[in-house]
Amino acid sequence: MNYTTDFKSIRDEVSASEWQTRLDLAACYRLIDCYDMSDMASNHITARIPDSDDHLLINLYGMTYREITASSLVKIDLEGNILWKPETDYSINKSGYVIHGAIHHARPDVSCVLHTHTRAGMAVSAMECGLLPLSQTAMRFPGHIGYHDYEGPSIELDERERLVRDLATHDAMILRNHGLLACGPTIPQAFNTMYQLELACRSQVDAMAAGSRLVVPNENVIAHTTHLYRPGTRRPWGVLEWPAMLRRLEAENHNSGYPPYWH
């Protein structure tokens, strides 16, 4: 079997807009790994290629997030048909397009979808109470997060309709007994939403594990805080931070031993 990950750059073989999407998506994969939100070779982040007929980019199944580069990403359509991939026996995971393809098809406003299986995210997904407004970070989500009941591994196409229904117009969702999902109009915004959702879950698990009585702000304070954290109130979260995130990746790549994400 040929499981090579030494891929040549395809920068000169794709449009400028596709290459930029590949750069941002590869960086997003690396950042998920940097912030300890990856799950070995599992999970997916997808991005819509601008000016295309609903073509998406997704990772090769079998590579870790730390190995992902712009040229290793696979181009698929919304039904999961592979339109292009590097020369390797690695392919894609079916659940990647069952979950992601459904959301991209139903939500043209969404350019990027992330799905994770983090320890804190799985813990909160198993709590009947769901995500609680225990921290300022968590107060970003009341009224703006969906919940989807577990139906087994996401490989059945008929689950798509229920995934889309439960996400509705939100940019975040907790997949019960499974993990977390975030999406957004750009890759930086979607990454920021996932980062904040993960941080909210971690703080909830820590607070509940401490065994002390929990303090929850009153409803007016929660509603006011939620409003201030909506993308259209002050600024679209994630955009300002993105260049700093890329600088972090560039600095860390020098000693990583892995090919740079921009390859």
Secondary structure, 3 states (H helix, E strand, C coil): CCCCCCCCCCHHHCCHHHHHHHHHHHHHHHHHHHCCCCECCECEEEEECCCCCCCEEECCECCCHHHCCHHHCEEECCCCCEEECCCCCCECCHHHHHHHHHHHHHCCCCCEEEEECCHHHHHHHCCCCCCCCCCCCHHHCCCCCEEECCCCCCCCHHHHHHHHHHHCCCCEEEECCCEEEEEECCHHHHHHHHHHHHHHHHHHHHHHHCCCCCCCCCHHHHHHHHHHCCCCCCCCCCCCCHHHHHHHHHHHHCCCCCCCCCC
